[in-house]
Amino acid sequence: MSAKPKKKITAIKGTKDILPSEARKWQKVESVAREIFELYGYREIRTPVFEATELFEKGTGETSDVVTKEMYTFLDKGGRSLTLRPEYTPSVVRAILDHSLHLKSQPMRYYFFGPMFRHDKPQKGRYRQFHQIDIEVFGEKDPAIDAEIVEMADFLLKRLNVTDTEILVNSVGCKACRPPYLRELKQAAEAVREDLCPDCQRKIDLNPLRIFDCKEEACREMSQGFPKVTDFLCPDCEEHFKLFCVYLGSYGIAYRLEPRMVRGLDYYTKTTFEIISSKLGAQDAILGGGRYDDMMKEFGGPDICGIGFAMGLERFLSIVPFKEEKESFLYIAFLGDAAKNAGMELARQLRKGGIECLIEYRDRNLKNQMSRANKLGADWVLIIGEDEVKANRYQLKNMETGVQQEVGADDILTFIQKPS
Ligand code: HAM
């Protein structure tokens, strides 16, 4: 009987492995972001990867593309509808309410890193599993916080030497000023109904604001002629937006008003913003966010306003310049069993002293071990043979200069840490 050829199992379309060669860059960006968020008083919060489907239907919004087209929703074994989170914001609101965090302290500042899932058409910069860095603030009404979070995002970009970015800002109004705007918008869209794609025609009746999210070129062009939400702001929203822009100005932050940037999620009120990069191509938004003052109340909680942003890590990492900062790395080459034992013990001591140290157990001769150390980019090689074990003195080779010298076990650390 002939064996069936084995089928190769590959990664799912739209997902990406983060390989060891890229992991350092991820760690660097995550650690700088973490450090900056903590400097601004944010604390980490982690929530589950899947949630009840209705959390996103209610939070992200039933007319958003994310909910109507992109959610990974499934029934679990108990028949309950669950969804892999497409974004983080509704999850943190749920977590606050579940744990009554609002009763412990206010305002609240949280940050979060993790994978998100959206079943969109994969392309460069758009994945089905991607990662976000997210920050959220609850209980701050003042537009100063709107400006502060944009300034914090700008600080993060600058710390990581990211250039060629632009900050776009808008206000989408609130429950008071949006209905008259939506009536006008609907009228304008109705007038060109036949020229819009079937999806946008459906949106005219459902939520005309969502027409601005359409990726079809014809609809995008058409929507440029539609009324601007900023022409309809109520006095409160207008004042908020004006002050937001004043505070951005006082931080010296350049921005562009983008009156048709309504953002693709249903919950936004007042301020919205995005940071885009000219280095990214079609999917140019590194980060997007805004205010969502009604979400907590709509979830049955207290009337506590919210604001935040999320950064797409895959997109961001593709424009972060990066040079690996190398710590001193020592490779132990040994010959014979006694040397192996001595090497294992020395490796343990050196690691305790904070030195990255590698000993490998394959049966290689000294020449092969030296070339392996070279390939791995070792800064030092400690050579141990039978004689060295007996004398308790070892050969330490500096791989950059090629200089080799004899050292005692206790001197290795001092030697390696000595500035060259
Ligand atoms: P969003 O604009 O949907 O906002 O996503 C934020 C960022 O995530 C985008 O600017 C982009 O960099 C990245 N992103 C989104 N979808 C994908 C994808 N399919 N592949 C790769 N990257 C992607 C939110 O998610 C809101 N929760 C932001 C927020 C927080 N608003 C208030 N608080």
Residues whose N, C-alpha, C, O or C-beta is under 5 A from the ligand:
A	BS01	HAM	E87 Y88 T89 R118 G125 R126 Y127 F130 I135 A285 I286 L287 G288 G289 G290 I307 G308 F309 A310 M311 G312 R315
